[in-house]
Amino acid sequence: MAGAWLSPDQDFDSGKISLGTLHSAKGLEFRAVAVVACDDNHLPLKAAIDAATEPDEKSVTRDRELSLLYVGCTRARDQLLISWSGTPSRFLASQKQSD
């Protein structure tokens, strides 16, 4: 199956898998979403945390990273797959599964 990077003029009915970043998925909805690389090496993004120099700034950056994951996961209308390799992100480990 072919894939296409998310773009404003994309034809979502083309049968192609849409690929993109969490940022590029904002405001969109899909039948199924896979959020990949949700491990401690990738989420939260180390470069974003390291760029923050003050403790308050680091906290705000972590909150933004968590919000971005939330946005990505809520793009799924029917099915959501979250994957990781090794240790799951602390953002996933801190969430309790609801019944």
ZIJOSUL-V759328 format. One record per helix or strand of 3 or more residues. SS is the DSSP state (alpha for helix, beta for strand). FROM is the first residue (numbers start at 1). TO is the last residue. If there is no record, write none. Layout:
SS,FROM,TO  SS,FROM,TO
This chain:
beta,3,5  beta,17,19  alpha,23,25  beta,30,35  alpha,46,51  alpha,55,73  beta,76,82  alpha,90,93
